[in-house]
Amino acid sequence: MLDPHADYVFLGRDAEGKRHELSDRITVFRNPSSTGRYSEGEVGKIEPYEICFSDLDLAEICMIANIGKHMANIRQGVEKALEFVRADKDVFHPQDLLDELENKSAWKDRNVDSKTISGAKDARKYIKGVLSMAVFTAASTNISEMMRPRHLSVVDLSGLGDEVADYIAFSILSDIYEKVSGNEFDFPVFVFVEEAHKFIPVEGSARSARIIKKIAAEGRKFGVFLVVITQRPSKIHPDALSQCNSQIVMRITNPDDQQAIAKSSERLGEALLNDLPGLNTGEAVLVGEMTRAPVMVRIKKRRTREGGSDIDIVGKMKLAIEQVKEETPDKESERLRGELKGFLGEEGSQ
């Protein structure tokens, strides 16, 4: 489960925050550079998901750094710098690679040609971008730790920038696909992508988009199944959306989103499409291979603790009133309290 907003980190807890009978089969992973939406004390034990920079090859580093295949001299400069760094260190970081790229005088002593030296000079700005990602550590998490039978791995991406979250998603999904398609894992794997429009957008160049589209198109024959979750289907690339053989559609009011759903599902007729804006909370329409005919259902109440609910705005504003009362002079306090009560209405003034 790729979880950008920590909506699923409490799946191992019941509604009261206690562990349940399936808690031991749910693990939350988080990159050390993430600040996280919830602390480890709130979530429980969190396993690190780490990526060792020295485990990457030239193609992977160039992809992360946005160095295109047409940038021959720059790629050659990075390749030579990697060669020099690997000769000195078994484990290294992006800073080590950048330091080597800036070591021009030593390169001349090693009889490196001028084009490669020039390419290394131009490569520095790209590697500085990798340095700013702050995602790499001294060790890599083995994907096998996340792929255990009858086990759910929740990848908490909250607290990370979009670029870093995108790269982690790319790394995990690429490893999963490679392991399953290479017959190194004997069981089917179900991949859930929350806020899927972040990873497979209609426009843009998300790194994870390519591997998600590949899983959507080819994953089933190997045993990798994809579930994309979004509130904005119109922002998901149609190549991925069209591969969704079954859909669970909840309340949709935006015409663009309705049209995207209609295009991706031949079984969703105009009558059902017109019913989508009127669905109540918890109601959904099921279409596709999961059901012989479209059917409307009501989703059961969630049994685990909610991680993605909205904040209690009324409660927060009441706390603001009390703080204003304590910290401001009486006359000013009364004025501000009156303004806040007017904003909240009768409920806030009770």
Secondary structure, 3 states (H helix, E strand, C coil): CEECCCCCCCCCEECCCCECCCHHHEEEEECCCCCCCCCHHHHCCEEECCEEHHHCCHHHHHHHCCCCCCCHHHHHHHHHHHHHHHHHCCCCCHHHHHHHHCCHHHHHHCCCCHHHHHHHHHHHHHHHHHHCCCCEECCCCCHHHCCCCCCEEEEECCCCCHHHHHHHHHHHHHHHHHHHHCCCCCCCEEEEECCHHHCCECCCCCHHHHHHHHHHHHHHHHCEEEEECCCCHHHECHHHHCCCCEEEECCCCCHHHHHHHHHHCCCCCHHHHHHHHHCCCCEEEEEECCCCCCEEEECCCCCECCCCCCCCHHHHHHHHHHHHHHHCCHHHHHHHHHHHHHHHCHHHHC
